[in-house]
Amino acid sequence: MTGQTERLAIDGGRSIAPYKIPISRVRINRMERDLVDQVMRNGTLREGQLTKQFSEDFAKYSGAQYGSAVNSGTAALFLAYCAVFPKGSEVLVSNFTHVSTASMLVASGLKPKLVDTDEDTYLITCEAAEKSRSAATKGVVPVHLFGEPVQIRKISEFVSDYHLKVVYDAAQAHGALCDGTPVGFFGDASCYSFYPTKNMTTGEGGMVVTQDSGVFERIELLKNQGQSSKYWHTAIGYNFRMSEMQSALGRGQLQSLEEFNMKRRANAKKLSDAISKLEGLHPQEVPPNVFHVFHQYSLKVDLGRFKMDRDGIVAALEAENVSCGVHYPHALSQQPIFSQLPKTKLPNSEALSKMIFSIPVHPHLSEKELDWEIQALTKVVYAYYK
């Protein structure tokens, strides 16, 4: 196999896997290449009819009435925040997530207020949001982290009780369900990312879906230079459009998404069954009413029960040729750009940042690679668990 790398494990023997198993792997099939080629041949490269169709297809798949394709998941968040939340208002946001979930609140003129997460699901809860809420709070941004939906029914009751707006960060949750319903059905808007590591990709790109025609129209205006008709600008806008080539790839990837997600879930089940027999490692807890799509398969380490910390365990697995990811090594409250936010106690999310790591779960893993992962995890636990 091309790119094989024989290496010595930490114990001096050969690595479990004979080559590096990547944390993600992107494969573009013939149909997807042909769709992109058709765009290149017809010469319409900027956003056009194909992007409109992709937006409609993805919105329908996600349970929403409207979809607006944009050039990144970060842009999707920014535009949704601008369209949904009152300018200058305080918005609750998970403390354990990618930086853009909160940084785009600041960029859109809002005031993020960080909320602690559950130590087992890693997700925001209504109880934690209630503790952080103030009279100034006008909205909340729950995150469907790693592909696991938050408890949307409870969130819906919470925002209804306090008349709050809600934008869901669904960047990692393509195809995820809560109580049997696609997560994009809920809230004032939901935002997705199509970065290459995601469950489906357009290379770069994102999508905002919504049930609200007013939110949709505002996003469409803002992403296209604030232009309501050609060369007639009624708002300060941006160029956040998606190209036709990206949309062509997205339409092809969308056709494979269900298959990809089922393979991710099958891989996750095999990993969980094996890890249940090991000490000191705990997968993300999954409530029975949600359909997790496993953008990442994340584990929590029992600190103090091993002879090394999380980073040491990651290094040991890497030495066995199993690639690992650390999402995220710092909670938002520990990031320099948020140092001016009011100091609050956020113990669960700050502890998780020292305990979490991810291992490959993507749909292109072979059975042999999964077996090697399990063997490597078993070896590391037996070698370093106290």
Kinemage of the C-alpha trace (Angstrom):
@kinemage 1
@onewidth
@group {chain A} dominant
@subgroup {mainchain}
@vectorlist {calphas} color= white
{ca met a 1} P 0.000 0.000 0.000
{ca thr a 2} L 1.282 3.466 -0.885
{ca gly a 3} L 2.465 5.472 2.085
{ca gln a 4} L 3.068 2.526 4.423
{ca thr a 5} L 5.242 3.480 7.389
{ca glu a 6} L 6.707 0.726 9.508
{ca arg a 7} L 7.627 2.156 12.900
{ca leu a 8} L 8.506 1.064 16.392
{ca ala a 9} L 5.859 1.274 19.089
{ca ile a 10} L 6.664 2.716 22.514
{ca asp a 11} L 7.491 -0.770 23.828
{ca gly a 12} L 10.127 -1.180 21.119
{ca gly a 13} L 8.133 -3.660 19.038
{ca arg a 14} L 6.501 -3.138 15.671
{ca ser a 15} L 3.371 -0.988 15.552
{ca ile a 16} L 0.039 -2.815 15.625
{ca ala a 17} L -0.964 -1.269 12.291
{ca pro a 18} L 1.538 -1.612 9.424
{ca tyr a 19} L 0.677 1.884 8.150
{ca lys a 20} L -0.891 5.035 9.565
{ca ile a 21} L -4.689 4.795 9.933
{ca pro a 22} L -5.936 8.346 9.256
{ca ile a 23} L -8.432 10.108 11.519
{ca ser a 24} L -10.404 10.969 8.361
{ca arg a 25} L -10.285 9.914 4.722
{ca val a 26} L -11.976 11.676 1.797
{ca arg a 27} L -12.974 9.737 -1.296
{ca ile a 28} L -14.607 11.352 -4.322
{ca asn a 29} L -16.398 8.854 -6.551
{ca arg a 30} L -16.778 8.866 -10.322
{ca met a 31} L -20.302 10.291 -10.250
{ca glu a 32} L -19.175 13.234 -8.105
{ca arg a 33} L -16.200 13.926 -10.387
{ca asp a 34} L -18.511 13.855 -13.396
{ca leu a 35} L -20.876 16.359 -11.766
{ca val a 36} L -18.005 18.772 -11.111
{ca asp a 37} L -16.670 18.206 -14.634
{ca gln a 38} L -20.060 19.129 -16.112
{ca val a 39} L -19.905 22.487 -14.304
{ca met a 40} L -16.400 23.139 -15.565
{ca arg a 41} L -17.489 22.312 -19.108
{ca asn a 42} L -20.554 24.584 -19.108
{ca gly a 43} L -18.535 27.476 -17.699
{ca thr a 44} L -21.008 28.705 -15.052
{ca leu a 45} L -18.708 28.656 -12.048
{ca arg a 46} L -20.130 31.194 -9.590
{ca glu a 47} L -23.296 30.534 -7.579
{ca gly a 48} L -26.207 29.699 -9.858
{ca gln a 49} L -29.052 27.265 -10.415
{ca leu a 50} L -27.085 24.235 -9.227
{ca thr a 51} L -26.370 25.895 -5.872
{ca lys a 52} L -30.051 26.765 -5.536
{ca gln a 53} L -30.952 23.122 -6.158
{ca phe a 54} L -28.333 21.873 -3.705
{ca ser a 55} L -29.643 24.275 -1.063
{ca glu a 56} L -33.198 23.048 -1.575
{ca asp a 57} L -32.166 19.379 -1.536
{ca phe a 58} L -30.122 19.730 1.636
{ca ala a 59} L -32.838 21.744 3.394
{ca lys a 60} L -35.410 19.064 2.592
{ca tyr a 61} L -33.075 16.326 3.813
{ca ser a 62} L -32.442 18.291 7.032
{ca gly a 63} L -36.165 18.789 7.734
{ca ala a 64} L -36.253 22.502 6.905
{ca gln a 65} L -38.217 24.644 4.454
{ca tyr a 66} L -35.298 26.778 3.262
{ca gly a 67} L -31.577 26.360 2.738
{ca ser a 68} L -28.864 28.859 1.855
{ca ala a 69} L -25.487 27.477 0.746
{ca val a 70} L -22.446 29.538 1.740
{ca asn a 71} L -18.679 29.240 1.498
{ca ser a 72} L -17.958 27.854 5.006
{ca gly a 73} L -19.566 26.670 8.198
{ca thr a 74} L -18.122 29.744 9.898
{ca ala a 75} L -19.906 31.990 7.399
{ca ala a 76} L -23.114 30.034 8.036
{ca leu a 77} L -22.883 30.792 11.766
{ca phe a 78} L -22.092 34.463 11.196
{ca leu a 79} L -25.025 34.964 8.822
{ca ala a 80} L -27.474 33.052 11.013
{ca tyr a 81} L -26.464 35.116 14.041
{ca cys a 82} L -26.913 38.346 12.079
{ca ala a 83} L -30.347 37.233 10.855
{ca val a 84} L -31.717 35.796 14.105
{ca phe a 85} L -30.342 37.543 17.203
{ca pro a 86} L -30.994 41.186 18.147
{ca lys a 87} L -27.867 43.291 17.670
{ca gly a 88} L -25.816 43.688 20.846
{ca ser a 89} L -27.703 41.033 22.800
{ca glu a 90} L -26.310 38.386 25.128
{ca val a 91} L -26.324 34.850 23.724
{ca leu a 92} L -25.630 31.635 25.647
{ca val a 93} L -23.145 29.274 23.969
{ca ser a 94} L -21.485 25.988 24.871
{ca asn a 95} L -18.028 26.314 26.425
{ca phe a 96} L -16.860 23.083 24.758
{ca thr a 97} L -16.956 23.527 20.987
{ca his a 98} L -14.995 24.862 18.024
{ca val a 99} L -13.946 28.470 18.472
{ca ser a 100} L -16.109 29.722 15.576
{ca thr a 101} L -19.332 28.905 17.440
{ca ala a 102} L -18.566 31.753 19.831
{ca ser a 103} L -16.167 33.936 17.827
{ca met a 104} L -18.839 34.553 15.190
{ca leu a 105} L -21.125 35.868 17.933
{ca val a 106} L -18.504 38.516 18.653
{ca ala a 107} L -17.964 39.175 14.934
{ca ser a 108} L -21.699 39.751 14.446
{ca gly a 109} L -21.911 42.266 17.287
{ca leu a 110} L -23.261 39.957 19.997
{ca lys a 111} L -22.101 39.107 23.504
{ca pro a 112} L -21.346 35.420 24.113
{ca lys a 113} L -21.950 34.009 27.562
{ca leu a 114} L -20.279 30.646 28.062
{ca val a 115} L -22.268 27.707 29.428
{ca asp a 116} L -20.869 24.547 30.998
{ca thr a 117} L -21.530 21.115 29.467
{ca asp a 118} L -22.552 17.694 30.696
{ca glu a 119} L -19.524 15.611 31.631
{ca asp a 120} L -20.775 12.459 29.868
{ca thr a 121} L -22.522 13.702 26.702
{ca tyr a 122} L -20.237 16.790 26.403
{ca leu a 123} L -23.335 18.802 25.434
{ca ile a 124} L -25.067 21.890 26.792
{ca thr a 125} L -28.020 21.187 29.088
{ca cys a 126} L -31.011 23.303 30.064
{ca glu a 127} L -29.917 23.133 33.699
{ca ala a 128} L -26.553 24.679 32.838
{ca ala a 129} L -28.165 27.238 30.536
{ca glu a 130} L -30.562 28.221 33.328
{ca lys a 131} L -27.630 28.908 35.649
{ca ser a 132} L -25.953 31.123 33.047
{ca arg a 133} L -29.052 32.956 31.846
{ca ser a 134} L -29.532 36.597 32.828
{ca ala a 135} L -32.126 39.258 32.133
{ca ala a 136} L -29.965 40.353 29.182
{ca thr a 137} L -30.018 36.910 27.531
{ca lys a 138} L -31.832 36.941 24.183
{ca gly a 139} L -30.635 33.725 22.577
{ca val a 140} L -28.824 30.415 22.858
{ca val a 141} L -26.541 28.384 20.563
{ca pro a 142} L -26.604 24.661 21.425
{ca val a 143} L -24.022 22.488 19.636
{ca his a 144} L -24.703 18.991 18.293
{ca leu a 145} L -21.135 18.024 19.155
{ca phe a 146} L -19.328 15.212 17.293
{ca gly a 147} L -22.636 14.290 15.612
{ca glu a 148} L -24.718 13.805 18.773
{ca pro a 149} L -27.843 15.989 19.037
{ca val a 150} L -28.616 17.936 22.182
{ca gln a 151} L -31.937 17.268 23.917
{ca ile a 152} L -33.892 19.494 21.553
{ca arg a 153} L -37.319 19.089 23.142
{ca lys a 154} L -35.961 20.354 26.462
{ca ile a 155} L -34.087 23.188 24.731
{ca ser a 156} L -37.312 24.132 22.903
{ca glu a 157} L -39.188 24.358 26.203
{ca phe a 158} L -36.376 26.424 27.728
{ca val a 159} L -36.288 28.994 24.902
{ca ser a 160} L -40.074 29.147 24.825
{ca asp a 161} L -40.286 29.830 28.569
{ca tyr a 162} L -37.903 32.782 28.293
{ca his a 163} L -38.811 33.969 24.765
{ca leu a 164} L -35.304 33.324 23.443
{ca lys a 165} L -34.079 32.849 19.882
{ca val a 166} L -32.093 29.689 19.104
{ca val a 167} L -29.527 28.850 16.423
{ca tyr a 168} L -28.252 25.275 16.429
{ca asp a 169} L -24.625 24.603 15.512
{ca ala a 170} L -25.084 21.425 13.469
{ca ala a 171} L -21.675 21.637 11.767
{ca gln a 172} L -20.955 18.013 12.716
{ca ala a 173} L -24.494 16.606 12.612
{ca his a 174} L -25.491 15.971 8.982
{ca gly a 175} L -28.312 13.431 9.145
{ca ala a 176} L -28.566 13.384 12.947
{ca leu a 177} L -32.019 12.890 14.494
{ca cys a 178} L -33.640 13.777 17.788
{ca asp a 179} L -36.806 11.864 18.669
{ca gly a 180} L -36.843 10.612 15.068
{ca thr a 181} L -36.815 14.110 13.521
{ca pro a 182} L -33.891 15.664 11.576
{ca val a 183} L -32.153 18.259 13.736
{ca gly a 184} L -32.508 20.914 11.027
{ca phe a 185} L -36.264 20.969 11.600
{ca phe a 186} L -35.872 22.799 14.910
{ca gly a 187} L -35.041 26.322 16.024
{ca asp a 188} L -34.790 29.624 14.215
{ca ala a 189} L -31.889 28.274 12.132
{ca ser a 190} L -29.339 25.453 12.005
{ca cys a 191} L -25.837 25.742 10.587
{ca tyr a 192} L -23.826 23.009 8.853
{ca ser a 193} L -20.232 22.741 7.651
{ca phe a 194} L -18.947 20.890 4.586
{ca tyr a 195} L -15.256 20.935 5.538
{ca pro a 196} L -13.406 17.839 4.197
{ca thr a 197} L -13.487 15.938 7.510
{ca lys a 198} L -17.261 16.277 7.891
{ca asn a 199} L -19.809 13.513 7.168
{ca met a 200} L -20.185 15.025 3.689
{ca thr a 201} L -18.028 17.638 2.004
{ca thr a 202} L -17.904 20.288 -0.690
{ca gly a 203} L -14.178 20.922 -0.020
{ca glu a 204} L -15.031 24.063 1.912
{ca gly a 205} L -18.580 25.273 2.406
{ca gly a 206} L -21.553 25.517 4.715
{ca met a 207} L -25.328 25.766 4.838
{ca val a 208} L -27.952 27.579 6.895
{ca val a 209} L -31.357 25.893 7.033
{ca thr a 210} L -34.479 27.432 8.527
{ca gln a 211} L -38.270 27.250 8.620
{ca asp a 212} L -38.497 31.061 8.629
{ca ser a 213} L -38.785 32.802 5.258
{ca gly a 214} L -37.665 36.095 6.807
{ca val a 215} L -34.457 34.559 8.182
{ca phe a 216} L -33.799 32.903 4.820
{ca glu a 217} L -34.299 36.138 2.876
{ca arg a 218} L -32.042 38.065 5.257
{ca ile a 219} L -29.250 35.488 4.873
{ca glu a 220} L -29.588 35.462 1.084
{ca leu a 221} L -29.288 39.270 1.105
{ca leu a 222} L -26.273 39.419 3.434
{ca lys a 223} L -24.278 36.659 1.720
{ca asn a 224} L -24.537 38.429 -1.646
{ca gln a 225} L -23.155 41.910 -0.939
{ca gly a 226} L -26.440 43.125 0.554
{ca gln a 227} L -27.751 43.260 -3.003
{ca ser a 228} L -31.550 43.094 -3.301
{ca ser a 229} L -31.397 43.483 -7.094
{ca lys a 230} L -28.501 43.898 -9.482
{ca tyr a 231} L -26.281 46.729 -8.251
{ca trp a 232} L -28.960 47.843 -5.770
{ca his a 233} L -27.628 47.398 -2.216
{ca thr a 234} L -29.989 47.701 0.727
{ca ala a 235} L -27.696 46.348 3.468
{ca ile a 236} L -24.008 46.086 4.264
{ca gly a 237} L -23.314 42.600 2.947
{ca tyr a 238} L -20.560 40.119 2.210
{ca asn a 239} L -19.426 37.694 -0.464
{ca phe a 240} L -20.150 34.369 1.220
{ca arg a 241} L -21.556 32.601 -1.848
{ca met a 242} L -20.900 28.952 -2.705
{ca ser a 243} L -19.560 28.113 -6.168
{ca glu a 244} L -21.335 25.810 -8.616
{ca met a 245} L -18.420 23.348 -8.469
{ca gln a 246} L -18.795 23.012 -4.705
{ca ser a 247} L -22.543 22.567 -5.094
{ca ala a 248} L -22.058 19.869 -7.728
{ca leu a 249} L -19.822 17.941 -5.342
{ca gly a 250} L -22.311 18.537 -2.519
{ca arg a 251} L -25.226 17.124 -4.504
{ca gly a 252} L -23.221 13.998 -5.201
{ca gln a 253} L -22.067 13.640 -1.597
{ca leu a 254} L -25.618 14.090 -0.330
{ca gln a 255} L -26.619 10.957 -2.246
{ca ser a 256} L -24.040 8.951 -0.270
{ca leu a 257} L -24.642 10.544 3.131
{ca glu a 258} L -27.059 7.917 4.480
{ca glu a 259} L -24.673 5.122 3.530
{ca phe a 260} L -21.733 6.992 5.069
{ca asn a 261} L -23.624 7.634 8.307
{ca met a 262} L -24.714 4.016 8.694
{ca lys a 263} L -21.117 2.890 8.209
{ca arg a 264} L -19.943 5.406 10.826
{ca arg a 265} L -22.553 4.042 13.247
{ca ala a 266} L -21.538 0.457 12.552
{ca asn a 267} L -17.879 1.321 13.103
{ca ala a 268} L -18.778 3.151 16.333
{ca lys a 269} L -20.731 0.150 17.623
{ca lys a 270} L -17.801 -2.174 17.014
{ca leu a 271} L -15.465 0.233 18.822
{ca ser a 272} L -17.900 0.674 21.732
{ca asp a 273} L -18.412 -3.073 22.131
{ca ala a 274} L -14.646 -3.545 22.406
{ca ile a 275} L -14.055 -0.542 24.667
{ca ser a 276} L -16.782 -1.718 27.072
{ca lys a 277} L -14.387 -4.530 28.020
{ca leu a 278} L -11.523 -2.117 28.786
{ca glu a 279} L -10.838 -0.038 31.878
{ca gly a 280} L -10.413 3.725 31.996
{ca leu a 281} L -11.887 4.798 28.637
{ca his a 282} L -15.458 6.069 28.211
{ca pro a 283} L -17.136 6.881 24.878
{ca gln a 284} L -19.521 9.833 24.580
{ca glu a 285} L -22.780 8.854 26.290
{ca val a 286} L -25.635 8.542 23.793
{ca pro a 287} L -29.243 8.894 25.062
{ca pro a 288} L -31.727 6.456 23.468
{ca asn a 289} L -33.830 9.173 21.796
{ca val a 290} L -31.053 10.526 19.564
{ca phe a 291} L -29.498 9.260 16.342
{ca his a 292} L -25.760 9.951 16.612
{ca val a 293} L -23.937 10.219 13.257
{ca phe a 294} L -20.392 10.052 14.689
{ca his a 295} L -18.544 12.829 12.963
{ca gln a 296} L -16.008 11.957 15.644
{ca tyr a 297} L -15.731 8.948 17.922
{ca ser a 298} L -14.553 10.565 21.137
{ca leu a 299} L -13.325 8.982 24.326
{ca lys a 300} L -12.901 10.371 27.820
{ca val a 301} L -9.873 9.230 29.831
{ca asp a 302} L -10.026 8.525 33.552
{ca leu a 303} L -7.223 10.859 34.599
{ca gly a 304} L -5.191 9.422 37.443
{ca arg a 305} L -6.065 5.843 36.501
{ca phe a 306} L -3.330 5.679 33.875
{ca lys a 307} L 0.432 6.063 34.233
{ca met a 308} L 0.236 8.991 31.784
{ca asp a 309} L -2.110 11.814 30.872
{ca arg a 310} L -4.397 12.080 27.818
{ca asp a 311} L -1.585 13.348 25.617
{ca gly a 312} L 0.575 10.407 26.620
{ca ile a 313} L -2.169 7.968 25.663
{ca val a 314} L -2.569 9.743 22.325
{ca ala a 315} L 1.188 9.477 21.744
{ca ala a 316} L 1.094 5.753 22.562
{ca leu a 317} L -1.722 5.169 20.049
{ca glu a 318} L 0.026 7.260 17.417
{ca ala a 319} L 3.091 5.059 17.922
{ca glu a 320} L 0.846 2.105 17.080
{ca asn a 321} L -0.049 3.906 13.801
{ca val a 322} L -3.555 4.886 14.954
{ca ser a 323} L -4.111 8.580 14.232
{ca cys a 324} L -5.871 10.507 16.993
{ca gly a 325} L -7.502 13.914 17.218
{ca val a 326} L -7.933 16.132 20.246
{ca his a 327} L -11.188 18.088 19.897
{ca tyr a 328} L -10.742 20.351 21.760
{ca pro a 329} L -7.536 20.860 23.799
{ca his a 330} L -8.855 24.128 25.272
{ca ala a 331} L -12.352 25.074 26.385
{ca leu a 332} L -13.472 28.475 25.073
{ca ser a 333} L -13.079 29.967 28.549
{ca gln a 334} L -9.366 29.133 28.278
{ca gln a 335} L -8.890 30.840 24.902
{ca pro a 336} L -7.056 34.216 24.852
{ca ile a 337} L -9.680 35.843 22.596
{ca phe a 338} L -12.344 35.317 25.271
{ca ser a 339} L -10.246 36.436 28.233
{ca gln a 340} L -12.370 39.582 28.622
{ca leu a 341} L -15.594 37.656 29.176
{ca pro a 342} L -16.923 37.527 32.740
{ca lys a 343} L -15.210 34.814 34.778
{ca thr a 344} L -17.533 31.972 35.743
{ca lys a 345} L -17.041 28.432 36.972
{ca leu a 346} L -17.215 25.979 34.065
{ca pro a 347} L -15.627 22.853 35.599
{ca asn a 348} L -17.029 20.115 33.368
{ca ser a 349} L -16.039 21.608 30.023
{ca glu a 350} L -12.621 22.736 31.254
{ca ala a 351} L -11.933 19.237 32.617
{ca leu a 352} L -13.131 17.619 29.371
{ca ser a 353} L -10.536 19.572 27.396
{ca lys a 354} L -7.848 17.600 29.262
{ca met a 355} L -9.593 14.226 28.989
{ca ile a 356} L -11.011 13.938 25.448
{ca phe a 357} L -9.487 12.405 22.348
{ca ser a 358} L -10.891 10.916 19.135
{ca ile a 359} L -9.996 7.847 17.084
{ca pro a 360} L -10.882 6.985 13.459
{ca val a 361} L -14.542 6.151 12.810
{ca his a 362} L -14.934 7.380 9.223
{ca pro a 363} L -16.867 5.305 6.667
{ca his a 364} L -13.813 4.334 4.623
{ca leu a 365} L -12.168 2.276 7.389
{ca ser a 366} L -11.633 -1.351 6.485
{ca glu a 367} L -12.517 -4.157 8.908
{ca lys a 368} L -8.808 -4.841 9.300
{ca glu a 369} L -8.147 -1.201 10.231
{ca leu a 370} L -10.919 -1.337 12.842
{ca asp a 371} L -9.375 -4.501 14.266
{ca trp a 372} L -5.995 -2.783 14.438
{ca glu a 373} L -7.544 0.171 16.262
{ca ile a 374} L -9.079 -2.145 18.846
{ca gln a 375} L -5.837 -4.067 19.262
{ca ala a 376} L -3.920 -0.813 19.752
{ca leu a 377} L -6.420 0.481 22.344
{ca thr a 378} L -6.260 -2.837 24.192
{ca lys a 379} L -2.471 -2.828 24.155
{ca val a 380} L -2.257 0.730 25.485
{ca val a 381} L -4.787 0.120 28.259
{ca tyr a 382} L -3.096 -3.051 29.441
{ca ala a 383} L 0.318 -1.375 29.310
{ca tyr a 384} L -0.544 1.876 31.080
{ca tyr a 385} L -3.658 1.388 33.221
{ca lys a 386} L -2.704 1.357 36.897
